[in-house]
Amino acid sequence: MIRDVAVLVTDGVAPFELGVVCEAFGIDRSDDGVPVARFAVCAPRPGGVRTTAGFDLDVPYGFDRAADADLVVVPAIVGGSADPRAVTDVLVAAVDRGAQVLSLCVGAFALGDAGLLDGRRCTTHWRYADELAARFPRALVDPDVLYVADGPVVTSAGTAAGIDACLHLIRASYGAQAAAAVARRMVVPPHRDGGQAQYIQTPVRDCDAETLAPVLEWVVAHLSEDLSVARLAARASLSERTFARRFRAETGATPHQWVTDQRLLLAEQLLEATEIPVEQVARESGFGTAAGLRHHFAQARGTTPHQYRRTFRGALAG
């Protein structure tokens, strides 16, 4: 459970990425049923910090404030920290005591300097993925994803992908309903499918096709039904091959991956918000049987539906 969040900033911090963390964890959303964490922005020493946008922040806390945090965050710091050893010491100490660490965009380089990416999957903005891999050859850099959670270390891709990583941590700590509430207030989807490969610059091809948005909206409203590629392609009036290719181009995922993710989100919501049996949750979310739901929960969430319900429904009730 994330009860205390500390964000590390130094000169060169990018204000957007810092703002993402402040928006996700630094606002009291208890009216929406979201647990409130202690939150602090910390500098090597209390005082002024210069942002990349040319204005200064007045930071009241030093890095010692991060000593008890459950989550320590490094937003994008352009040009590297002026006091890198201080940053790495805080990050290493956080992991050593069992806390989580999160980097946004090029903040991943600070995690690499701390040795926390060695042997772990990680990511950063696609423009800097090759540099990250070259500087830290023991890191398993994946340039195609929006974020990666590997043990206590979470890394996100460029800019807005930090929102996805924060919502993942909120979902993992507080449950799907809390993540949905925060996403609704931020006016973003609670879960984006695909990866940052969608955003890498590629030549623009001529395409006169309609968007698949109407099909995706229909899918979300009919998750308990047969959602085979053949049926979805027919609904889109496309061949199966063309539909599958266009689906990946527009969502960054295969139809099967996208549908499975939507079903898991619905199952989480039903487990948290209702007391209906797991077998009924499986049917309503499209997994058919409790065994099918357990299989997908184990693969995607590392837990069982029953344990998920005990964790998050109990937490909400308390």
Buried (B, 14 or more C-beta within 10 A) or exposed (E): EBEBBBBBBBBBBBBBBBEBBBBBBBBEBEEEEBBEBBBBBBBBBBEEBBBBEEEEBEBEBBBEBBBEBBBBBBBBBEEBBBBBEBBBEBBBBBBEEEBBBBBBBBBBBBBBBBBBBBEBBBBBBBBBBEBBBEBBEEBBBBBBBBBBBBEBBBBBBBBBBBBBBBBBBBBBBBBBBBBBBBBEBBEBBBBBBBBBBBBEEEEEEEEEEEEBEEBBEBBEEEBBEEBEBEBBBEBBEBEBEEBBEBBBBBBBBBBEBBBBBBBBBBBBBBBBBEEEEBBEBBBBBBBEEBEBBBEBBEEEBEBBBEEBBEBBBEBBEE
